[in-house]
């Protein structure tokens, strides 16, 4: 048991000695594999299909497709950039199946 504790403390010391621990678990850059959006700098963990690997991706820009919210933390379409809103038909079934897609629009611009 003492040996395990010493190895654990040694591993923690090495982890803290790394000058830039970016990308080990959090603050992942675009293109890096992720399991949840909280791991990505952009806060968007994106996958193309249900069988593809999820990777960090940039948030959606104005007039591009977006997802309103995902319970799972992985998106088929990334949420909008700051200052934009995702205008989508939000349904409970769409939230569960991750298919509440819409378009990013400027929240401050008046709709005519």
C-alpha positions in Angstrom: 0.0 0.0 0.0 2.9 2.4 0.8 4.4 1.7 -2.6 1.2 2.6 -4.4 0.9 5.8 -2.4 4.5 6.8 -3.3 3.9 6.1 -7.0 0.7 8.2 -6.9 2.5 11.1 -5.2 5.3 10.8 -7.8 2.8 10.8 -10.6 1.2 14.0 -9.2 4.6 15.6 -8.8 5.4 14.9 -12.5 2.0 16.2 -13.6 2.5 19.5 -11.7 6.1 19.8 -13.0 4.9 19.9 -16.6 5.2 23.6 -17.8 2.0 23.6 -19.8 -0.5 21.0 -18.8 -2.9 22.2 -21.5 -4.6 19.3 -23.4 -4.3 16.6 -20.8 -7.9 16.6 -19.9 -9.2 20.2 -20.2 -8.5 23.2 -22.5 -8.3 21.0 -25.5 -7.7 22.8 -28.8 -9.7 22.4 -32.0 -9.3 19.0 -33.6 -8.4 17.2 -30.4 -10.5 14.2 -29.3 -13.0 14.9 -26.5 -15.7 13.2 -24.4 -17.6 16.4 -23.4 -17.8 20.0 -24.4 -16.4 21.1 -21.0 -13.0 19.7 -22.0 -12.7 22.1 -25.1 -11.5 25.7 -25.1 -14.4 26.5 -27.5 -16.9 24.6 -25.3 -18.0 22.5 -28.3 -17.3 18.8 -28.6 -18.6 17.9 -32.1 -19.2 14.7 -34.0 -20.4 14.2 -37.5 -22.4 11.0 -37.0 -23.4 8.8 -34.1 -20.5 6.4 -34.9 -17.7 9.0 -35.4 -15.2 10.2 -32.8 -16.0 13.6 -31.2 -13.4 16.4 -31.6 -13.3 19.9 -30.3 -14.6 22.4 -32.9 -15.2 26.2 -33.1 -18.6 27.5 -32.2 -21.0 28.3 -35.0 -20.9 31.7 -36.6 -23.8 33.9 -37.7 -26.1 32.4 -40.3 -24.7 28.9 -39.8 -26.4 25.8 -38.4 -26.4 25.3 -34.7 -27.7 23.2 -31.8 -29.6 24.8 -29.0 -28.5 22.5 -26.2 -27.3 19.0 -25.6 -27.9 16.9 -22.5 -24.9 14.8 -23.4 -22.3 17.5 -23.9 -21.6 16.4 -27.5 -23.1 18.2 -30.5 -23.8 17.4 -34.1 -23.9 21.1 -34.7 -22.0 23.4 -32.4 -23.8 26.1 -30.3 -23.5 29.7 -31.4 -20.6 32.1 -30.7 -21.1 34.7 -27.9 -23.7 37.3 -28.8 -25.6 35.1 -31.1 -28.7 33.0 -30.4 -29.7 29.6 -31.9 -33.2 30.1 -33.4 -34.5 26.5 -33.4 -37.7 24.6 -32.8 -36.9 23.2 -29.4 -38.7 20.0 -28.5 -38.2 17.5 -25.7 -37.7 14.7 -28.3 -35.1 16.9 -30.1 -33.3 17.5 -26.9 -33.1 13.8 -26.1 -32.0 12.8 -29.7 -29.8 15.9 -30.1 -31.6 17.1 -33.2 -32.8 20.6 -32.2 -30.9 22.3 -35.0 -31.4 25.9 -36.0 -29.5 28.9 -37.3 -27.3 31.4 -35.4 -28.8 34.9 -35.5 -27.5 38.1 -33.9 -29.5 38.6 -30.7 -29.2 42.4 -30.8 -30.3 42.8 -34.4 -34.1 43.5 -34.8 -36.0 41.0 -36.9 -38.1 42.7 -39.6 
